[in-house]
């Protein structure tokens, strides 16, 4: 094991150990969160030790929690007692065996199986002048010493807790499918014939940072002129908590000065690259979750089985191709209209040959 992540409580009585902090969601299953907690029973005075894993949505600054306002809502929580051990313990995983060699006799293993309908780790980008922790979905493993025998809502002193943030992440499918295609035929007032627009993507899934090729075909049977073509990528963020709210932000827009005259055809491929680096000032833009201040990228498309509605933040993308059409002549600019098609886009990171841990301590 190349890296061990450790966090010790303020009084030194307990310490969390994890072998990694990124856990992969394969859509139909999620990697088990397995670790070990070290317990020094000398100062526990008979108290129990628990570990919990929580998926939560944070929608306010951490500073406001101090004045008694909680801006964090748990989406899913699982709690297990690790000391004294209870019930029949399942065999240790290879990860736990490695950690136990490091921890020694005071180590107690724990594991959690997350359900498949939890969202992935996502942050909403703060504005340039915003302070505090970003809003979004995060995952936390916390060990604590309980003062009460069995009260899940007990308020625990910080000196009796140790916590590590983890991430639930998805990678692009290993097999790519053919890209989507869409078309529209639009007829304008005062014209007998239409404009036909067809757009397609070369493949279904694109990786962050890769150019997206958009194939465009136009059959302009009207007397109007297509003055330019606009190609854009929009990010749709659905926040599903007490209700479902969706908002859309453009993350890449390119205008191409192509002119398609009346009664003519046109066919060309355009390339665009949506990048977070070009959207740093956009407040509320969704980005992939990060554990500290390391670089990240635009939030990845959320993949799901669709059997049960997720809570939290759900991400999707679409490519829009827009034709700006004018009638020409002196009033051409005043009588311009447009023709638009939309294509679904899956934007994700490729799964590394071996998912490596990042030094986050």
N, C-alpha and C positions, 0 to 999 in steps of 0.2 A: 504494500500500500504506500503510494508516493506521498500522501498528505493525510493528516488527521486533523479534524476540526474539533476544538475543545473550548468549552466555556465553563468556568467555575463560579459557584455562588459566592456572594459577598463574605459569608462567614466560613467558606471553605469546606462545608460539610458534604456538598454534592458537586459533581462535575459531569457535564454532558460530553459524550464523544460520538462523532459521526465520521464516517469514512468518505462521504461526499455530501454535497449540498444541492446538486441538481438531480431531480428524479423525473424520468421520462414517462410521459403519457402516450401510450401506443393506441389510443382511441378505445380499443376493446379491453384494455387493462392498463394499470399504472404500476410502476416499479414500487416494491415494498420499501417503506422508510424504516430502515433498521439501524439500531445504534446500541450504545451501552452507556449506562449512568454509573458513575463511581459513588459509593455511599460510605461515609465514615460514621458508623453508628455511635461513636463515643459521646457525641453531644446531642443526640436526637431525643433522649429521654422518652423512648417508647413511641415517638411520633412516626407516622407513615410517610413514605416518599412516593410521589406520583410523577408520571410523565404524560404530557398531552401534546397532541398535534392539532393545530387549529388553522382553518382557512378562513380568512376574514376580509371584509371590504372596509378600507379606511377612506373616509370621506371628509376629513378635517385635519387640522394641524395637531400634532402630538402635544403642543404647548397647551391647548385648550382642555386636555384631559385633567390638568392640574387643578382647574377650578370646578371640577365635578361634572363636566360635560363630556360624555363619551361619544366620540366620532368614529367609532369602530363597531362594526356589526359582524358577529361570527356567522359564517355561512355553514360551516361544518366543524364539529369538535369531537375528538375521540380521546378518552382518558383511560390510563391503565395504572394500576398499583404495581410498583416494582420492588418495594421493600416495606415490610417483609414480603417475600415472594408468596404468591397465592396460586392455587390450582396447579394443574399439570402443565409444565412448561414445554413448548414445542422445541424441536431441535434448533440449535443456533445456526444461523446462516454463515456462509464463508466470511462475510464482512464482519459479523459479530465475533467469530472465532479470532480473526485478526486483531480486533479491538480488545478482546479479553486478554490476549497475550500482552498487550500494552498496559492495560489497567490493572490486571492482577485479581486477587481473590475478592477484592471489594467491588468488583464489577457486576452489574446486573443488566442483562440484555432486555431490550424492548423492541417491538416492531408495530407498524401501523400499515393497514391496507386502505388506501384512499379509494373512494368510489370513482367511477368513470365520468360522472356528470358534474364534477367540480371544474371551475374555470382554471385557466393557467395563470401564472404569475404575470400581471400586467400593471404598469404604472401609467397615470395620466400626467403628462408633462406639465410642470408648473410654469407660470408666466415668468418673465425676466425679473420681476420684483417680488415674487412669492418666496416665502421662507418656510422652513419646516419640512417635514416628511411629505413626499408626494402622495396624493390620493391613489387608490388602486387596490388590487387584490394581492394579498401576501399570505405566506405560509410560515408558521412558527412552531418549532419544537421547544417545549419548555419543561424543565424538571423543577419540582418544588417540594419543600417539606411542609406537610399539612399540620396545622395546630388542632384541627377538629377531626374526629375519626372518619367521617364520610360526608363532606359538604363540598360539592363541586363549585358552589358559588362563593366559597370562602375567599376573603381578601387576604392575599399572601404578601408578607413583607418582602421587599426587594432583596434583602440579605439572604433570604431563604429560597431564592430562585436562580436559575441559570437558563439562558435561552439562546437558541441559534435559529436564524432565519434560513429557510430553504426555498428552493424554487421547483415548481411543477412546470415542465416545459414539453412542447411538442416539436417534432421535426417533420420535415416534408416526407411524404410517402416515398419508398424506394423506387416504385415504378410510376412513371409519369404517363398521363393520358393525353389524348389529342385535345387541342384547345377548343374553346367554345366559338361559336359563330352566331352572328345576329344580323338581321337585315331589316330595312324599312323602306317603304315606298310612300312618298309624300307628294300630294298634288296641291298646288297653290291656286289662289284665286286668280281668275283671268287667264288661266293656262289650261290647255287641253290635255297635256301630257305631264307625267310626274318626274321627280328625281328619285332614283333608286340608289340606296347606300347599303353596302355590305361590309362588315368588319369581322375579323377573326384573329385569334391568337394562335401561335404555332404550337403551344402546349398548355396544359391546364395549370401547372405549378411553376412558379419562378422563385429563385432564391434572392434574398436580400442583396442589393448591390448589383445584380445582373441586369443588363438591358432587356427590356420587354419589347418584343417585336409585334407591331400591330399592322396587319394587312388590311388595306382599304381598297375597295372597288366602288366606282361611282359611274352610273349611267345617267347623264343629264339630258333628258329628252325635252326639256323646257326651253323657253327663250331667255331664261334667267342665267346669271353667271355665278358660279361658286367662287367666292373671293378668297377664302382661306379655309384651312382645316385645323381644328383644335383637337388635340388628343390629351386626355387628362386621366389621372388615377385618383380615386376618392377612397378615403378610409371611413367605414361606418362602424361606430362604437355603440353597442347596445348595453345599457346599464340596467340589469335586471335585479331589483331588490324588492321593495314594497310594490313597485309598479315597473313597467318596462318603458324605458326612454331610449330613443336612438337619435344620434346626431352624426352628421357627416361633415368631414373636412377634406378639402383637396390637399394632396401631398405632392403632386407633380402636375404641371400644366405646360404644354408646349404648343406654340402656334406655328403653323407652316404656311408660308405664302404661296400656296399652289392655286393656280387659277384654272378652273374647268369651264370652258366656254359653253355656250348654248349648243345643244344637239351634239354633244361629244361624250366620250368615255375616258375613264382615268383609272389607273391601277398602280399602286405603290405601297411599299412597306415603310413604316416609320418606327423609330426606336425612342423609348423614353426610359428614364431610370429614377424611380422614386427613392429618395434618400432622406434619412433623418437629419443629416448635416445641412440640408436645405430648408429644414422646417423647425429650427431650434427655438424660434420665437413664438411658436403657435401654442398657446395655452390650452390644455385639455386634450392634446393629441395623445393617442395611446402608443406606448412604447413597451417593448418586452421588459419584464420585471428584472430588476438588478438588486444585488444584495448589498453592494456598497456603491461607490461612485465610478465603477468601471464603465467603459463604453457599452452602449447597447444599440438597438436599431428600432425601426418602426415595429409596432406590435405584429406578431405573426397571426395569420388567419387561424381562427378557432375551428378545429376539426371535432366533429361529434357524431355519435351514432344516431342522433335525432329521436331517440326513444323517450327521453325525459328532458324537460326544459332545464337548462343550466341556470344557475344564479351567478351574479357577479358581473363580469365584463366579457362580452362576446364580440369578436373582431371579424369583419369581412371587408373585402375590397371589390371595386369594380373599375373597369376601364370605360371611359366615355369618348366617343368620336363624334365631333360636332362640326357640321358644315355651315359656314356663314354664306347665305345665298342672297344676292341682290338682283334687282331687275335691270341694272345698268342705267345709263342715261343720267340726267340731272338729279333725279330723285332716288337714284340707286341706294345711297346710304340711308335714306329715310325709310325706304320700304324693305329693308333687309329682314330676312327671317332665317330660321335655322332648321336643320335636320339632324337628329341625334339618335345614336344607338348606344346601348350599354352591354358590356360583357363582364361576367363574373371572373375574378382574378384570385388565385390562391398564392399568397406571398409568405414564404417561410424560410427557415434555415435548413440546410442539408444535415442529415445525421452524420456525425463524424464516424470514421471507421472504429474508433474507440473513444467514447465520450470521456473527455479528460476533465479533471477537477481544476478549478482556478484557485489560485492562492488568494483567499479572501480575508485572512486574519490580519 
